[in-house]
Each structure stands twice: as C-alpha cells, then as structure tokens.
Amino acid sequence: PGFEIPSVQRLKVAIAQARKGSFACLGVPFAEQGVEASRVYRNQKLNVDSSYGALYTGDPIVADPYTKRYTRVPIAALVTALYAYTDRAHHPHYSPAGRNRGDMQRFNTIGLAGGAFFDQPARDTLFASQINAVKSLDEVGSFVWGDSTLQRRQSLTSMVGVCRHRASFYTIITDIVDFKVFDPYDNVLRDSIDSACKDVLKADEKI
C-alpha cells in the first residue's frame, strides 16, 4: 500500500486475482482526494472492475509515537493495518469498517490531511463509484466508512469482507492441497481438489 500509480495499482489487482488468495488495498493519490477528482481517478485513470481489490480515499494525519511528529500516511497503508486488526480480533469475513473495526484512532490518527471532510452526500457519491471514504465524527474521531470492492456490478462480491473471506478460504484450501495430501495418487487428488475449488470460486463471482 502507498503506491498510487494507476498502472501499479492495476497490476496489484491482477496479481491478487491470479493468486485467488490475495486482496489488493488501494488508495487515491493525495492530490486527487476531492470527491470529483477521486471519481475521475477511479473511473478514468484506474478503471478497474474486479472483486479482488478495494479503493479508499482520505489520507490520515497520524501522531508518530517515536518522533512525536504528525505525519500524513497513505490511507491504503492504514486500512491494511485495519485489515490485519480485523483478522486478529475478529474474522476475515467481518468488514474492516465502521465505528468498531474501522476505528482509525487505533493507530493514533488525529484527523484527515488537508482538512478533508466527507459528509453523507459526498460519501454516497463516492460509494456509487466504488470508493470507500473516511467518516469524521466531531470529538470522536475518524473511521473507515465503506465496504465496497472495485466490482462495478452490485452483488455479494461487492463487499470487502465477503471477498477477503473468499481469499482466506482459498488459502486454507491451498494449504491442504500442498501440505496435507499424502495419498498414493496425491497429484491426481491435488489437481481434482484444486479444480473443484476453482469452480466454486468462479460460481461465487457470478452471484
């Protein structure tokens, strides 16, 4: 996270989609984090249609506990940390957003860079373009608010939690196939399991 070059971000999503057990967390470049600029970036520069990645906007200012200085952090870097927190404290299929799991104060966030503020109409506009914005609550803090993947068609796989659960499921299957199959015909068994699971995942993407 933090590489905000469209070609690099497209490649990250393509790699995640090829691996099946990965998910790409992307951020809108800081200079383009206004509502309309974010939509232009997503629809014209990035232009990805995939359930294997998600796009966020609203770089936070974080208090560095070591240097005691305020530092702007790419939103994708902080959201990736929230993904890890969600995996550890809850489950991958839980959404890394909202007042609990999307709490950016967990990482010493003191606000958004450049005085950015995404009210309800702004968040609705961004969400319609599959962009997850940050919600700020007076005297409470800032929270990741949105759970949309980069898939344009609305379905079950439009939600980050669902797709991250799919990725973890595939990783478990791969682990079983690679390390726990000791049948005399293990290559045949491994290939059949892998093929069956890929068929399930392909069917899942059509839901």
Residue pairs with C-beta under 8 A, 6 or more apart in sequence:
1 25
1 26
1 27
1 74
1 76
1 77
1 79
1 80
2 27
2 74
2 76
2 77
3 9
3 12
4 26
4 27
4 28
4 29
4 30
4 74
4 76
6 41
6 45
6 46
6 47
9 24
9 26
9 46
9 48
9 53
10 46
10 48
12 24
12 26
12 53
13 24
13 26
13 48
13 50
13 52
13 53
13 150
15 22
15 24
16 22
16 23
16 24
16 52
16 53
16 167
17 50
17 52
20 167
20 170
20 198
20 201
21 167
21 168
21 170
21 171
21 174
22 52
22 167
23 52
23 53
23 54
23 83
23 160
23 163
23 164
23 167
24 52
24 53
24 54
25 53
25 54
25 56
25 76
25 79
25 80
25 83
26 46
26 53
26 54
26 55
26 56
26 76
26 150
27 55
27 56
27 57
27 59
27 74
27 75
27 76
27 77
27 79
28 37
28 38
28 41
28 42
28 55
28 56
28 57
28 75
28 131
29 41
30 59
30 72
30 74
30 113
30 114
31 37
32 38
32 40
32 41
33 57
33 58
33 59
33 114
33 116
35 118
35 122
35 125
35 126
38 57
38 126
38 129
38 131
39 125
39 126
39 129
39 131
42 55
42 129
42 130
42 131
42 150
43 129
46 55
46 150
48 150
49 150
49 151
49 152
49 153
50 149
50 150
50 151
51 149
51 150
51 151
51 157
51 158
51 163
51 205
52 149
52 150
52 163
52 167
53 149
53 150
54 79
54 130
54 132
54 148
54 149
54 150
54 160
55 130
55 131
55 132
55 150
56 75
56 76
56 79
56 131
56 132
56 133
56 134
56 144
56 146
57 75
57 118
57 126
57 131
57 132
57 133
57 134
58 75
58 112
58 116
58 118
58 133
58 134
58 142
59 72
59 73
59 74
59 75
59 112
59 113
59 114
59 116
60 72
60 73
60 75
60 78
60 104
60 107
60 109
60 110
60 111
60 112
60 113
60 134
60 142
61 70
61 71
61 72
61 73
61 109
61 110
61 111
61 112
61 113
62 70
62 71
62 72
62 73
62 78
62 107
62 108
62 109
62 110
63 69
63 70
63 108
63 110
64 70
64 71
64 108
65 108
70 110
72 113
75 134
78 104
78 107
78 109
79 96
79 144
81 107
82 96
82 97
82 101
82 102
82 104
82 106
82 144
83 96
83 164
85 96
85 101
85 106
86 92
86 94
86 95
86 96
86 101
87 168
89 101
90 101
91 165
92 161
92 164
92 165
92 167
92 168
93 161
93 162
93 164
93 165
93 168
94 101
94 161
95 101
95 102
95 147
95 159
95 160
95 161
96 102
96 144
96 147
96 160
96 161
96 164
97 132
97 143
97 144
97 145
97 146
97 147
97 160
98 143
98 144
98 145
99 143
102 143
102 144
102 145
103 141
103 143
104 134
104 141
104 142
104 143
104 144
105 141
105 142
109 141
109 142
111 136
111 142
112 134
112 136
112 142
116 134
117 136
118 126
118 133
118 134
118 135
118 136
118 145
122 133
123 133
123 135
123 145
123 146
126 132
126 133
126 146
127 133
127 146
127 148
130 148
130 149
130 150
130 151
130 152
130 158
131 146
131 148
132 144
132 145
132 146
132 147
132 148
132 160
133 145
133 146
134 142
134 143
134 144
134 145
135 142
135 143
135 144
135 145
136 142
136 143
137 143
147 159
147 160
147 161
148 158
148 159
148 160
149 157
149 158
149 159
149 160
149 163
151 157
151 158
155 207
156 162
156 204
156 207
157 163
157 166
157 204
157 205
157 207
166 201
166 204
170 197
170 201
173 193
173 194
173 197
174 194
176 193
177 190
177 193
177 194
178 190
181 189
181 190
181 193
183 189
